[in-house]
Each structure stands twice: as structure tokens, then as C-alpha cells.
Amino acid sequence: MKKILVSLFAVLAMGIAANAANYSVDEASIDAMIEAAAEVSPLAMESAAPAVTDVTIHIGSNPQPIVAFVLSVIPVTGWLACHRMYMGTSPLAVILNIVTGDGFGIVYVIDAVMLLLGVLDDNIAPYCNNPRWWMWADII
């Protein structure tokens, strides 16, 4: 009960301290800022922008072993299968990981161990663009 009363008192005190009468608006400063502003049109911004030739996003084109391992070990990114998305696994396998809690934790541990071995060998090619949920089943 004490915590509730202290919380209510704190909210009331902040409400009184943040009263609108404590603030003022300097109209002259606002007018000066608007007068000094420059008008920018979308066409002017488009012509000043550098030309972009390739706008394709390459996901999983050349994943680094250490990045995949770190993504698999961090609990939040590991359970959300970010390492699998990074390596280009099929969306179905990623969804299956998320729904089953990374295979009830079993797939989470095996993924981390296999990617650690991939870091040591500097080769995670067998796991990249692998559409299967058990991407390491052929290697074991």
C-alpha cells in the first residue's frame, strides 16, 4: 500500500511541476527561425543525391562464420533464429525454430556447437542456403 501511495504522490508532484504556466514561447525567436529557413523541394533533393546503381539487398550471400556463431549464441537472436536468417535458411525452417522454441532448446544447442566448429574451421558453407530445419543432419 505504501508503494502505491508513494507512486501516486510522485505522479501528482510531476503533474504539478510540469504545469503549462511554467513554460513560455518566444514568438520573436520562432519568427526569426522561420525567416532564416531555406525552402527545399523534392526535385532539388533528388538532383543532389548520388546515383545508386545497385539497390539489391544480398541476404546470406557471404556470411561470416563468427557473425553466425554470435547470432546463434545470444539468447534472443538465437531463439528467434536470426543466425539462420543470416545464413539464408528457408523461411519455413525459421518459423519452425520460432514456434518450437528452437526445437525445445535442443536445436539451439546443436546449432551453437556446429557453428562453433564452423568458426574453428572457418567454414560454414554446408549450413548456408540450406533449406532444412536440421541443417547439420548430413554432417553429423
N, C-alpha and C positions, 0 to 999 in steps of 0.2 A: 504494500500500500504506500510505503514511503517513496518507492521508486516512481510510482505513478504521480504522486503529488509533486515531487521534485521535477519530473518531466513536464507536467502541466505548468508549473511555475516558470520553468525555463522557456517554454514556448510563449507564455504570456509576456515575459520580460523581453524576449526577442521581438515580439509583435509591437510592443510599446517603443522599443528602441528604433525600430525600422519605420517609424511614423513618417508619412509623406511630408509633414510640416518641417522635418529636419533637412529636407533637400531643396535646392533652388536651381533654376535654369537660367543660364546666362545667354539671353537672346542675341546679344551682340556677337558673342563668340560663334554661335551657330550660324548666324548670317555671314560672318567673315569666312567661315569654313566652306559654306556653300558657294560664295562668290569666287573663292580660290580654286574650286574643283574644276577639273577638265572633263569635258564630255567625251565619252568613248563609245564608238559604235561597234557593233559586232563585225562589220566588214573590215574596219581598221585593225581589229584584233586578229582577224583571220589572215590578213596580208602580212602581219608582223610575225606570225607564228612560223617556226621552222617546218619544212616539209617532212612528213613522216612517210617512209616508203613501205615499211613492213609493220602492220598492226596485228599480226598473228601472235597469239599467246601460245607458247610451246610448253605444255604441261607434261612433265615426265620425259622430256626429250633427252636429257643427260643428267640424271640425278646423281648427286654426290653421296657416297656411302655414309659419311659421317652425319650429314644432314638427315638422311633417312633413319639412321640409328637414334639420333637425338629426338626426332619426332616420335619415334616408337617408344622411347623410354619415359618421356614426360607424360604423366598420367592422363591429363586432359586430352592432349593431342593423340596419345596412344589409343585411348578408348574411343576417340572419335575417328580413328583410322586415317589420320592426316598423313602418316607415313605411306600408307597405301595409295592415297590420292596423289602424293608427291611422286611415287614410282609408277603411276599410270595403271593401277589395278582397275578392273571393271567396276562400274557403279554398283552393280548387284553385290559384289563382294564387300564393298564399303558399307552398304546398307545392312548387309548381314552381320558385319562386325558391330555396327552400332546397335542393332536390335538385340543381338545376343550378348551384349556386354563383352565384346571381343572374345567370343567363344567361352563365356563364363570364366574369363581370365586365363584360360589355357592357351589360346591362340596369342594373347598378349605376350605371355612369357616366351613362347616359342619364336614369335616374330622378333622379339628383342634379342634373343640368343642368336638366331640365324643372321640377323643384321649385324650383330657384333662380330660374328665370324666373317661376314662380308666386309666389314671395316678392316679387320686384320688382314684379309686377303686383298683388299682394295678392289673388290669385285662383287657387285650386287646385280649384275646383268641377268641372272636367272630369275630374279624377282621383278624386274622392270617389265612393264606392259604384260604382266602375267594375269590372265583373267580369272584364275581360280581363287577360291577363298583360302584354301590351303596352298599357298604359293610355293611352299617349301616341300611339298609332299614327294616330289621326284628326287630331291636332293638327299633327303634323309635315308 
